[in-house]
C-alpha cells in the first residue's frame, strides 16, 4: 500500500488534517476531520464497550483465572507535580538527542544509524550492505557515493546498525544502535558515526538528556513553585485514585480500572503521520490482582488484547505479539509484551507498536505510598526532608494496600497494564482498510475504485440512503428510511449524481452498506441493500432496514 495515497485520501475526505495548517502547521500535532473524528470515536467506543461496559462481571471469561470487575475513570491532565516524582517520570522519562552539524537535523540518539559497507576490490563505487563483515575505506567510499545510491544504502541498512572506529588504523566494526549509549558512557566518541543524510563521520554532537514532559504553570504568580506538567500517560491518575475507587465502588480484587484520555510527550522527532505525535490519546487499563495470580492475568490480558485487533480486521500475518527481552524491560517490569502491526511506512519485515501489555508488579502503588528519595535527583522537585534528615513526604503517605476480607489478608496488589494508543490503532485500521480494485458502474462496466474496507463497527458512516432519481416519490421514501436509521446510526443521505458515482463516494470513505430506493420500492415497499466489500445486492422491506443494518454491524 502506498502511504502517500492514504495520506492524500485522509486530507481529501476529511479524516485527518495537519494542525494549524493555514499557519504552516505544527510538527507532531494532528486534527481529526469530520470522518476522522467518527472513526477514532468508534475505535474508542469499541474498546470501551468490549473492555468495560459490555463486560460480564458474573461470568469467567475464556482464559481468565477467575471472574473479575471492570470500571472506569476520567482523570485530569494536570496533576500534582509530586505524582511524576514518585512515578519516576521526572527523573527517568527522557530520551537522549543529538544534532548533526552538517545537515542541521536533530535525532533521537537511539535511532541514529549509519551504513555498514563491504567494499570489494575494484568495486569501490558499488558498495554493498554487509551485516557480517568488517570493512575498510568506508568514509572515502561513502563520500563518493552518488546521492541516489546513498539513499538506497540507507534504506537497505534498515536503520538497525551503526559503525564505529576500533582504532586509529581505520579498522571498523558493526555496532547495534541500541548499544551506542553504553559505548558513549564508556568513553567512546561519536566521531566515527555517520549521521543519516550526512556524507562524512564526526558531525554529531554529544548526546544530551531531554525530558519528554511538557511543562506548564498553574496559578497567576508564575513562579517555579507553580510549575506543573501535562501528563505523559493516563496510568498515574488511576493509581492515585486506587483507594477512592475501592472505597466508592465496592469492587474487589481482581478488578480493572479503564481510562481513555489525552497524553502529551515532547517527542524529539515526531514522524510517520500520526504514528509518533506530541499529543495523542491512550486507552489504558490498570488491572489489580493478587501477586500469586499475576502471571496468569498477564497472559490472559496479553492474549485477549491481541485477539481484539484480529476481531476488528487486522490480519494475523501483519500482526504480531512480541515478548520483550530482559534488556528491554522497564526497571519496574516483570514482563512486557508488545502488540505490533506491520505499518506500510516501515521497512519490509518490521513492525510498529500498537499496544504494550506490561506486568508492573506492585511498583506503582508502592511508589505512591512510600516514594523514593533518589540521591541523583535533580535539585528542584526533590522529596522534602524533615529535621531528622529523613524524607518528610515519602509518596503520599496514604495506605494504598488492599484488604481481602474473605482471606483476611492485606497486600499490595500487582498490576497488569494493557496500554493502547487510540491514534495508532486508528492509523493501523486505516492502513489495513485501504484497497484499490474494480467494481461495475451503473452500466455494468468495470471501473477502478478506492475502497476503505473498515470493520462495520469502526466505519464512520454505517449506511448511505440513495434515491435512484430525485422524482416520482423516491426522495420522500428515501428520507423516511434515512430518518428511521438516523435514530440508531450515523447514516448519510445522498441524491446527487449518478448512483454509480455515489457508490464510489461511499466506498472511498468506508461506508459498509448502501440502501437504494428505486421504482420497485414504490410498488412493493422493498429497497436494495449493497455490500461495500463483496458488492452483493439483495432486497429487503424498507421497514426492516434498521434491524438489517444493526444485525450486520454486530456480526449476527
C-alpha positions as CSV (number, residue, x, y, z in Angstrom):
1,X,0.0,0.0,0.0
2,X,1.3,3.4,-1.0
3,X,1.3,5.6,2.2
4,X,1.2,8.8,0.2
5,X,-2.2,7.7,-1.3
6,X,-3.6,7.1,2.1
7,X,-2.4,10.5,3.4
8,X,-3.9,12.1,0.4
9,X,-7.3,10.4,0.9
10,X,-7.3,11.4,4.6
11,X,-6.9,15.0,3.7
12,X,-9.3,14.9,0.7
13,X,-12.1,13.1,2.5
14,X,-11.7,14.8,5.9
15,X,-10.1,12.1,8.1
16,X,-7.0,14.0,9.2
17,X,-5.6,17.5,8.8
18,X,-2.3,19.0,9.8
19,X,-2.8,21.1,13.0
20,X,-2.7,24.8,12.3
21,X,-2.3,24.2,8.6
22,X,-3.1,27.7,7.5
23,X,-0.1,28.9,9.5
24,X,2.2,26.3,8.1
25,X,1.3,23.5,10.6
26,X,2.9,22.4,13.9
27,X,5.0,19.3,13.7
28,X,3.7,16.4,15.8
29,X,0.1,17.6,16.1
30,X,-2.9,16.5,14.0
31,X,-6.6,17.4,13.8
32,X,-9.2,14.8,13.1
33,X,-11.8,15.9,10.5
34,X,-15.5,15.1,10.2
35,X,-14.9,11.5,9.2
36,X,-11.7,11.0,11.2
37,X,-13.4,12.0,14.5
38,X,-16.1,9.5,13.9
39,X,-13.6,6.7,13.1
40,X,-11.4,7.4,16.1
41,X,-14.5,7.7,18.3
42,X,-15.7,4.3,17.1
43,X,-12.3,2.8,17.9
44,X,-12.5,4.2,21.4
45,X,-16.1,3.1,21.9
46,X,-15.4,-0.4,20.6
47,X,-12.6,-0.6,23.1
48,X,-14.7,0.8,26.0
49,X,-17.7,-1.4,25.1
50,X,-15.6,-4.6,24.8
51,X,-13.4,-4.0,27.8
52,X,-15.7,-2.1,30.3
53,X,-19.5,-1.6,29.7
54,X,-20.0,-4.9,27.9
55,X,-18.0,-6.9,30.4
56,X,-19.9,-9.6,32.3
57,X,-18.8,-9.5,35.9
58,X,-20.7,-12.6,36.8
59,X,-19.0,-15.0,34.4
60,X,-15.5,-16.3,34.0
61,X,-14.3,-15.4,30.5
62,X,-12.2,-18.0,28.5
63,X,-8.6,-17.9,29.6
64,X,-9.3,-15.8,32.7
65,X,-8.2,-17.2,36.0
66,X,-11.5,-16.1,37.6
67,X,-14.4,-13.7,37.2
68,X,-13.5,-10.0,37.6
69,X,-14.9,-6.5,37.8
70,X,-14.3,-3.6,35.4
71,X,-14.9,0.1,36.0
72,X,-13.7,3.4,34.6
73,X,-12.2,6.8,35.4
74,X,-11.6,10.2,33.7
75,X,-8.7,11.9,35.4
76,X,-7.3,15.4,35.0
77,X,-4.5,16.1,32.5
78,X,-2.6,18.2,35.0
79,X,-1.8,16.5,38.4
80,X,0.2,17.4,41.5
81,X,3.9,17.5,40.4
82,X,4.9,15.0,43.1
83,X,2.9,12.4,41.2
84,X,5.6,12.5,38.5
85,X,8.4,12.5,41.0
86,X,7.2,9.3,42.7
87,X,6.3,7.6,39.5
88,X,9.8,8.1,38.2
89,X,8.8,10.2,35.2
90,X,10.5,13.4,36.4
91,X,13.9,11.7,36.7
92,X,13.7,8.9,34.2
93,X,11.3,9.9,31.5
94,X,13.7,11.2,28.9
95,X,15.4,10.5,25.6
96,X,18.9,11.4,24.5
97,X,19.1,13.7,21.5
98,X,22.0,14.6,19.2
99,X,22.3,17.3,16.5
100,X,24.1,16.9,13.1
101,X,26.3,20.0,12.5
102,X,26.3,19.2,8.8
103,X,22.6,18.7,8.0
104,X,21.3,20.8,11.0
105,X,18.9,17.9,11.8
106,X,18.1,16.6,15.2
107,X,17.8,12.9,16.1
108,X,16.8,10.7,18.9
109,X,20.1,9.1,20.0
110,X,18.8,5.6,19.9
111,X,17.6,6.0,16.3
112,X,20.7,7.2,14.6
113,X,22.3,4.8,12.2
114,X,25.0,4.6,9.6
115,X,25.7,2.3,6.7
116,X,27.9,-0.8,7.2
117,X,29.7,-1.3,3.9
118,X,31.7,-4.1,2.4
119,X,33.9,-2.7,-0.3
120,X,35.1,-5.3,-2.8
121,X,38.4,-4.8,-4.8
122,X,37.8,-2.7,-8.0
123,X,34.2,-2.1,-7.0
124,X,34.6,1.0,-4.7
125,X,31.8,2.8,-6.5
126,X,29.3,0.0,-5.8
127,X,29.3,-0.6,-2.1
128,X,27.1,-3.3,-0.7
129,X,25.4,-3.8,2.6
130,X,27.1,-6.3,4.9
131,X,25.8,-7.2,8.4
132,X,28.6,-9.7,8.9
133,X,32.0,-8.4,7.7
134,X,34.2,-5.5,8.9
135,X,35.2,-3.1,6.2
136,X,37.8,-0.5,5.1
137,X,37.8,2.7,3.2
138,X,34.3,3.4,4.4
139,X,34.5,7.1,4.6
140,X,36.0,7.7,1.2
141,X,33.5,5.3,-0.4
142,X,30.5,6.9,1.3
143,X,31.6,10.4,0.4
144,X,32.0,9.5,-3.2
145,X,28.8,7.5,-3.5
146,X,26.1,9.3,-5.6
147,X,23.1,10.5,-3.6
148,X,20.7,8.1,-5.3
149,X,22.9,5.1,-4.3
150,X,23.4,6.5,-0.9
151,X,19.6,6.8,-0.3
152,X,19.3,3.2,-1.3
153,X,22.1,2.2,1.1
154,X,20.3,3.9,4.0
155,X,17.1,2.1,3.1
156,X,18.8,-1.3,2.8
157,X,20.6,-0.7,6.1
158,X,17.1,-0.5,7.7
159,X,18.2,1.8,10.5
160,X,19.4,-1.1,12.6
161,X,23.2,-0.7,12.7
162,X,25.8,1.9,13.2
163,X,29.6,1.8,12.8
164,X,32.4,3.0,15.0
165,X,36.2,3.0,14.7
166,X,38.1,0.4,16.7
167,X,41.5,2.1,16.3
168,X,43.4,4.8,14.6
169,X,44.3,2.4,11.7
170,X,40.7,2.6,10.3
171,X,39.6,-0.8,11.3
172,X,35.9,-0.7,11.9
173,X,33.2,-2.9,13.5
174,X,29.5,-3.1,13.2
175,X,27.5,-2.0,16.3
176,X,23.8,-2.3,17.2
177,X,22.5,1.2,17.7
178,X,21.0,0.2,21.0
179,X,24.5,-0.3,22.4
180,X,25.7,3.2,21.4
181,X,24.6,4.9,24.7
182,X,26.7,2.3,26.6
183,X,29.7,2.9,24.4
184,X,29.4,6.7,25.0
185,X,29.2,6.1,28.7
186,X,32.4,4.0,28.4
187,X,34.1,7.0,26.7
188,X,33.6,6.1,23.0
189,X,33.2,9.3,21.0
190,X,30.7,9.8,18.2
191,X,33.4,10.9,15.7
192,X,33.3,7.6,13.9
193,X,29.5,7.5,13.4
194,X,27.9,8.8,10.2
195,X,24.6,10.5,10.8
196,X,21.6,9.9,8.5
197,X,21.8,12.1,5.4
198,X,25.4,13.1,6.2
199,X,28.4,12.4,3.9
200,X,31.2,12.2,6.5
201,X,31.6,11.0,10.0
202,X,32.0,13.2,13.1
203,X,29.1,15.6,12.5
204,X,27.1,14.5,15.6
205,X,27.1,16.5,18.8
206,X,27.4,14.7,22.2
207,X,24.1,13.2,23.3
208,X,22.2,15.2,25.9
209,X,19.3,14.4,28.1
210,X,15.8,15.7,27.1
211,X,12.9,15.3,29.4
212,X,9.7,14.4,27.4
213,X,7.2,16.1,29.7
214,X,5.5,19.4,28.7
215,X,6.0,21.9,31.5
216,X,3.3,24.5,32.4
217,X,2.4,26.9,35.1
218,X,-0.6,26.6,37.5
219,X,-1.9,29.9,39.0
220,X,-1.3,33.6,38.4
221,X,2.1,34.1,40.0
222,X,4.0,32.0,37.5
223,X,6.9,31.2,39.8
224,X,9.0,27.9,39.9
225,X,6.8,26.7,42.8
226,X,3.8,26.8,40.4
227,X,5.4,24.5,37.8
228,X,3.3,21.5,36.7
229,X,3.3,19.1,33.8
230,X,0.9,17.8,31.2
231,X,0.6,14.1,31.8
232,X,2.8,11.9,29.7
233,X,0.5,8.9,30.3
234,X,-3.0,8.3,31.8
235,X,-2.0,5.5,34.1
236,X,-0.9,7.6,37.1
237,X,-4.3,9.1,37.6
238,X,-5.7,5.6,38.0
239,X,-3.0,4.6,40.6
240,X,-3.6,7.7,42.8
241,X,-7.3,7.0,42.7
242,X,-7.0,3.3,43.6
243,X,-8.3,3.8,47.1
244,X,-11.1,6.1,46.0
245,X,-12.4,3.5,43.6
246,X,-12.1,0.6,46.0
247,X,-14.0,2.6,48.7
248,X,-16.7,4.0,46.5
249,X,-17.4,1.2,44.0
250,X,-17.3,-1.9,46.2
251,X,-15.1,-3.6,43.6
252,X,-13.0,-6.5,44.8
253,X,-9.6,-7.7,43.6
254,X,-9.3,-8.8,40.9
255,X,-10.6,-5.8,39.0
256,X,-9.6,-3.3,36.3
257,X,-9.9,0.4,36.0
258,X,-10.0,1.8,32.5
259,X,-9.4,5.2,31.1
260,X,-9.4,6.9,27.7
261,X,-7.7,10.3,27.5
262,X,-5.1,12.7,26.1
263,X,-1.4,12.4,26.9
264,X,1.5,14.6,25.9
265,X,5.1,13.8,25.1
266,X,7.5,16.3,23.7
267,X,8.9,13.9,21.2
268,X,12.3,14.9,19.7
269,X,11.4,13.7,16.2
270,X,7.7,13.1,15.6
271,X,7.2,11.2,12.4
272,X,5.3,8.7,10.2
273,X,2.0,10.6,10.0
274,X,0.1,10.1,13.3
275,X,2.3,7.1,14.5
276,X,4.5,9.3,16.7
277,X,2.8,12.5,17.8
278,X,3.3,15.0,20.6
279,X,-0.4,15.0,21.6
280,X,-2.1,11.6,21.5
281,X,-4.9,9.6,23.1
282,X,-4.5,6.5,25.1
283,X,-6.8,3.6,26.0
284,X,-5.4,2.1,29.2
285,X,-6.4,-0.5,31.8
286,X,-4.8,-0.9,35.1
287,X,-5.8,-4.4,36.3
288,X,-5.2,-5.1,40.0
289,X,-4.8,-8.7,41.1
290,X,-3.2,-10.9,43.8
291,X,0.5,-11.4,43.5
292,X,0.3,-15.2,43.2
293,X,-2.1,-15.0,40.2
294,X,-0.4,-12.1,38.4
295,X,1.4,-14.2,35.9
296,X,-1.9,-15.9,34.8
297,X,-3.6,-12.5,34.5
298,X,-0.6,-11.2,32.4
299,X,-1.0,-14.0,29.9
300,X,-4.8,-13.5,29.9
301,X,-4.6,-9.8,29.0
302,X,-1.8,-10.2,26.6
303,X,-3.8,-12.8,24.6
304,X,-7.1,-11.0,24.9
305,X,-5.8,-7.7,23.6
306,X,-4.1,-9.4,20.7
307,X,-7.4,-11.1,19.7
308,X,-9.2,-7.7,19.9
309,X,-7.3,-6.4,16.9
310,X,-7.8,-9.6,15.0
311,X,-11.5,-9.4,15.6
312,X,-11.7,-5.8,14.2
313,X,-9.9,-6.7,11.0
314,X,-6.2,-6.6,11.3
315,X,-4.8,-9.8,9.7
316,X,-2.7,-12.3,11.6
317,X,0.1,-12.1,9.1
318,X,0.5,-8.3,9.7
319,X,0.1,-8.5,13.4
320,X,2.5,-10.0,16.0
321,X,2.7,-10.4,19.8
322,X,6.3,-9.9,20.8
323,X,7.6,-10.6,24.3
324,X,10.3,-8.1,25.4
325,X,13.8,-9.4,26.1
326,X,15.2,-8.9,29.5
327,X,17.3,-5.9,28.5
328,X,14.3,-4.2,27.0
329,X,12.2,-4.3,30.2
330,X,11.5,-1.2,32.2
331,X,13.1,-1.0,35.6
332,X,9.7,-1.9,37.2
333,X,8.5,-4.5,34.7
334,X,8.3,-8.2,35.5
335,X,7.3,-8.9,31.9
336,X,6.1,-6.9,28.9
337,X,4.6,-7.9,25.5
338,X,4.1,-5.6,22.6
339,X,1.3,-6.0,20.1
340,X,2.8,-4.8,16.8
341,X,1.5,-4.1,13.3
342,X,3.4,-4.1,10.0
343,X,2.7,-0.4,9.1
344,X,3.4,0.3,5.4
345,X,5.8,3.1,6.1
346,X,8.2,0.7,7.9
347,X,10.8,-1.4,6.1
348,X,9.6,-4.8,5.0
349,X,9.6,-7.3,7.8
350,X,9.5,-4.6,10.5
351,X,6.6,-3.9,12.9
352,X,5.5,-0.9,14.9
353,X,4.0,-0.9,18.4
354,X,0.2,-0.7,18.7
355,X,-0.1,-1.6,22.4
356,X,2.0,-2.7,25.3
357,X,0.8,-5.2,27.9
358,X,3.1,-4.8,31.0
359,X,3.3,-6.7,34.2
360,X,4.2,-3.8,36.5
361,X,4.3,-5.8,39.8
362,X,3.4,-3.6,42.8
363,X,5.8,-0.8,41.8
364,X,3.2,1.9,41.2
365,X,1.1,1.6,44.3
366,X,4.2,1.3,46.5
367,X,5.8,4.3,44.9
368,X,2.8,6.5,45.6
369,X,2.6,5.1,49.2
370,X,6.2,5.4,50.1
371,X,8.0,7.3,47.4
372,X,11.7,7.0,46.7
373,X,14.4,9.6,47.5
374,X,16.8,9.4,44.6
375,X,20.3,10.6,45.6
376,X,20.9,11.6,41.9
377,X,17.7,13.6,41.7
378,X,17.6,17.0,40.1
379,X,17.8,19.9,42.5
380,X,14.2,21.1,42.1
381,X,11.1,19.0,43.0
382,X,13.1,16.9,45.5
383,X,11.3,15.0,48.2
384,X,11.4,17.4,51.2
385,X,13.5,16.3,54.2
386,X,12.4,16.6,57.8
387,X,14.6,17.8,60.8
388,X,16.0,14.3,61.2
389,X,17.3,14.3,57.6
390,X,14.8,11.6,56.5
391,X,12.2,12.2,53.8
392,X,9.4,14.2,55.2
393,X,7.0,13.1,52.5
394,X,7.6,9.7,51.1
395,X,5.0,9.4,48.4
396,X,1.5,10.4,49.5
397,X,1.8,8.8,52.9
398,X,-1.6,7.1,52.2
399,X,-2.2,3.4,52.6
400,X,-2.8,2.0,49.1
401,X,-2.8,-1.6,50.2
402,X,-5.9,-3.8,49.8
403,X,-7.6,-5.9,52.4
404,X,-9.2,-9.2,51.3
405,X,-12.0,-9.6,53.8
406,X,-12.6,-13.3,52.8
407,X,-9.0,-14.4,53.1
408,X,-8.3,-12.0,56.0
409,X,-5.2,-10.9,54.2
410,X,-3.7,-7.5,53.4
411,X,-1.4,-7.0,50.4
412,X,-0.4,-4.5,47.8
413,X,-1.9,-5.7,44.5
414,X,0.1,-6.4,41.4
415,X,-0.8,-4.6,38.3
416,X,-1.2,-5.7,34.7
417,X,-1.4,-2.8,32.3
418,X,-2.7,-3.1,28.7
419,X,-1.9,0.3,27.3
420,X,-3.1,1.0,23.7
421,X,-2.8,4.1,21.5
422,X,-6.1,5.2,20.1
423,X,-4.3,7.2,17.3
424,X,-2.1,4.3,16.4
425,X,-5.0,1.9,16.4
426,X,-6.9,4.2,14.1
427,X,-4.0,4.6,11.8
428,X,-3.5,0.8,11.6
429,X,-7.2,0.2,10.8
430,X,-6.9,2.9,8.1
431,X,-3.8,1.4,6.6
432,X,-5.3,-2.1,6.5
433,X,-8.6,-0.9,5.1
434,X,-7.1,0.9,2.1
435,X,-7.7,-1.0,-1.1
436,X,-7.8,-0.3,-4.8
437,X,-9.9,-2.6,-7.0
438,X,-12.5,-2.6,-9.8
439,X,-16.3,-2.6,-9.5
440,X,-19.1,-2.3,-12.1
441,X,-20.5,1.1,-12.7
442,X,-24.2,1.9,-13.2
443,X,-23.9,0.5,-16.8
444,X,-22.2,-2.7,-15.6
445,X,-18.7,-1.7,-16.9
446,X,-15.7,-2.3,-14.6
447,X,-14.3,0.8,-13.1
448,X,-11.4,1.4,-10.8
449,X,-12.3,2.4,-7.2
450,X,-10.6,3.2,-4.0
451,X,-12.3,1.5,-1.0
452,X,-11.8,1.6,2.7
453,X,-12.7,-1.9,4.0
454,X,-13.2,-0.8,7.6
455,X,-14.9,-3.2,10.0
456,X,-18.6,-2.1,10.2
457,X,-18.2,-1.3,13.9
458,X,-15.5,1.2,13.1
459,X,-16.8,2.7,9.9
460,X,-17.6,6.5,10.4
461,X,-20.9,6.2,8.4
462,X,-22.8,2.9,8.8
463,X,-25.1,3.2,5.8
464,X,-25.9,5.6,3.0
465,X,-29.5,6.1,1.7
466,X,-29.7,6.8,-2.0
467,X,-32.9,7.6,-4.0
468,X,-32.3,6.4,-7.6
469,X,-33.7,9.7,-9.0
470,X,-35.0,12.9,-7.5
471,X,-38.6,12.4,-8.6
472,X,-41.6,10.1,-8.6
473,X,-41.8,10.0,-4.8
474,X,-38.3,8.3,-4.4
475,X,-36.8,11.1,-2.3
476,X,-39.7,11.1,0.1
477,X,-39.4,7.3,0.6
478,X,-35.6,7.5,1.0
479,X,-35.9,10.3,3.6
480,X,-38.3,8.2,5.6
481,X,-35.8,5.4,5.7
482,X,-32.9,7.8,6.5
483,X,-34.8,9.2,9.5
484,X,-35.6,5.8,10.8
485,X,-31.9,4.8,10.6
486,X,-30.6,8.0,12.0
487,X,-32.1,7.3,15.4
488,X,-29.6,4.4,15.8
489,X,-26.7,5.0,13.5
490,X,-24.6,7.7,11.8
491,X,-26.0,7.5,8.2
492,X,-25.8,9.7,5.1
493,X,-28.3,10.8,2.6
494,X,-27.1,11.4,-0.9
495,X,-29.2,12.2,-4.0
496,X,-26.5,14.0,-6.1
497,X,-25.3,12.5,-9.4
498,X,-25.4,9.0,-10.9
499,X,-25.9,6.2,-8.4
500,X,-22.6,4.6,-9.5
501,X,-20.7,7.7,-8.6
502,X,-22.5,7.9,-5.3
503,X,-21.5,4.3,-4.6
504,X,-17.8,5.2,-5.2
505,X,-18.0,8.1,-2.8
506,X,-19.3,5.9,-0.1
507,X,-16.7,3.1,-0.9
508,X,-13.9,5.7,-0.5
509,X,-15.0,6.7,3.0
510,X,-15.6,3.1,4.2
511,X,-19.4,3.1,4.3
512,X,-20.3,-0.7,4.6
513,X,-23.8,-0.6,3.2
514,X,-25.8,1.5,0.7
515,X,-29.6,1.4,0.6
516,X,-31.1,2.4,-2.8
517,X,-34.7,3.4,-3.2
518,X,-35.9,2.8,-6.8
519,X,-39.1,2.3,-8.8
520,X,-39.8,-1.1,-7.3
521,X,-39.8,0.5,-3.8
522,X,-42.9,2.4,-4.7
523,X,-44.5,-0.8,-5.9
524,X,-43.7,-3.4,-3.2
525,X,-42.0,-1.4,-0.4
526,X,-38.6,-3.1,-0.9
527,X,-35.2,-1.5,-1.2
528,X,-31.8,-2.7,-2.5
529,X,-29.0,-3.2,0.0
530,X,-25.4,-3.2,-1.4
531,X,-22.4,-4.6,0.5
532,X,-19.3,-2.5,0.1
533,X,-16.7,-5.4,0.1
534,X,-18.5,-8.2,-1.8
535,X,-20.6,-5.9,-4.0
536,X,-23.5,-8.3,-3.4
537,X,-27.0,-6.8,-3.5
538,X,-30.3,-8.0,-2.0
539,X,-33.7,-6.7,-1.4
540,X,-35.5,-6.2,1.9
541,X,-38.6,-4.5,3.2
542,X,-38.0,-0.8,3.8
543,X,-39.1,-1.0,7.4
544,X,-36.6,-3.8,8.0
545,X,-33.6,-1.5,7.3
546,X,-32.7,-0.6,10.9
547,X,-32.8,-4.2,12.1
548,X,-30.8,-5.4,9.0
549,X,-28.1,-2.8,9.5
550,X,-27.8,-3.5,13.2
551,X,-27.6,-7.2,12.6
552,X,-24.8,-6.8,10.1
553,X,-22.8,-4.3,12.1
554,X,-22.9,-6.6,15.1
555,X,-21.9,-9.6,13.0
556,X,-25.1,-11.5,13.8
